Amino acid sequence: MTTPIVLPWPLQSLLEAITRAVLQPGDRPHIDFSRPIGEAGLISPDSVSWRVFKNPLSLFIGGVTAVIMELAEPRVRTGVWEHTSFRLNPIRRLHSTGLAAMVTIYGSRTTAEAMIARVRRIHDRVTGVTSSGETYCANDPDLLNWVQGTAAYGFVQAYHTYVRQLSASERDRCYADGVPAARLFGATGAPGSEAELEALFHATAGRLERSAIVLEFLAIMRSAPILPLPLRPAQHLLVAAAVDLVPDWMQALLGLTGHGLHRWEAEAVRQAGALADRLVMETNPAVQACRRMRLPADYLYVHRSAVGAGP
C-alpha cells in the first residue's frame, strides 16, 4: 500500500498556487468541484478513471499524445487548426481542454451536462472543407469517436507508463468509464475496451497522414510558457514522453520516430509521475470532488491491492 503525501507548508502552498493557476485561470469562470454536496457526477468515485485523472503529470503527457494522434486525421486536423485559437493562444486553449476533461470526470452531473451541451453548440458551428476537398463537421460521430478514443488512449497509457502499471482489466474499465460521457458529446461509437480501441485504430489507419501541422503543434508545446516557471525546464521532456506513447506505426507515419525519450529520461519521468500520484492538493478537482461526495481528501491517493479498489 502506498501512502499519500502532504508537503511542508511553504512547498505545499506553492504547488497549490500552481495547480490553481493551471486549472482555474483568472480569465475563466470559477468551477467549484466540491459543490453541490452529495451530487454524483457522470463517473463514480470508485472508478479507475477517478484515480487516473487525478495525476497532473500524466494528464499533461497524455493530453499531448492525444492531440498528436487527433491531428493525424485530416478532417480533425483542419477543424482544430482553422477553428480554434490554438496557434494564437495555445495556453488558453489548453486550459479550456484540460478543464473540460476535469469537469467530465469530477464535476457534478449538472455541471458536466451543462458544459457538454455548450461544447456541442460550439461544435455545431465548426464546419468546413479540407485541403483535399473533404467536408467536415465537428459533431460528426466518426470524428468524435476518433477524438474520444485517442484522448482515452493518451490518458490511460500515460498513467500506465509513467505512473503505475494498470492491469488489462483496469485499462478496459477505464475505457468503459468514459463511454456514457462520450455519448453525450456525440461519440456514439467511442471504444469501451482496448480491443475496441484497436479496432478503431485499424479502421482509421488508412485515413491518417503526415502533416507539418503535427510538427508545428509539438514546437508550440515545447516553447510556449504552458507550465509554471519553476516547472518550465521539464516541459520539453514531457513532450518527448508524449511522443513515445504514440504507437510505433503511427510515429513512423507522422515522421516522429526518434523524437521520444532516452532511457534515463523515461525513468526520471516515471519517478516524477509516481511522486505526483501521492501529492494531495486541495486545489486538485479530484480532491474537491471527493469532498463533494463526502469522502476523505486522500481517498484517491491510498492504493491498496489495485487501482479502483474500494476504501
Number of C-alpha atoms within 10 A of each C-alpha: 8 10 12 19 17 12 13 8 9 8 11 17 13 12 17 15 14 18 19 17 15 19 22 20 15 10 7 11 8 10 14 17 24 21 16 16 14 15 14 17 22 20 21 14 22 15 20 25 26 24 22 25 21 24 24 19 23 32 20 21 26 30 24 28 27 24 21 26 26 24 24 21 21 20 24 21 20 19 20 18 14 14 15 14 14 16 14 9 11 18 19 17 15 20 18 16 12 17 19 18 17 20 24 21 27 31 31 25 18 13 19 22 19 11 16 19 13 12 14 16 11 12 17 12 12 16 18 17 13 16 10 8 8 10 11 18 19 22 21 15 17 17 19 23 23 24 22 26 30 26 22 27 24 27 25 25 23 30 26 18 18 22 22 16 16 19 12 11 10 20 23 20 18 26 24 19 22 21 22 16 20 21 16 14 22 21 23 17 18 28 26 20 21 19 11 16 21 13 13 18 17 10 10 13 15 9 10 18 14 18 16 9 15 20 15 12 18 18 13 16 20 19 11 13 14 18 17 15 10 9 11 15 12 13 20 14 19 24 23 22 28 26 25 23 20 25 13 13 11 19 20 13 16 21 15 18 15 12 14 20 18 13 8 9 15 19 13 12 21 22 13 15 21 17 15 18 27 20 20 22 22 17 19 21 26 30 25 22 30 22 20 24 20 12 16 14 18 20 19 28 21 18 19 13 8 13 23 20 14 14 11
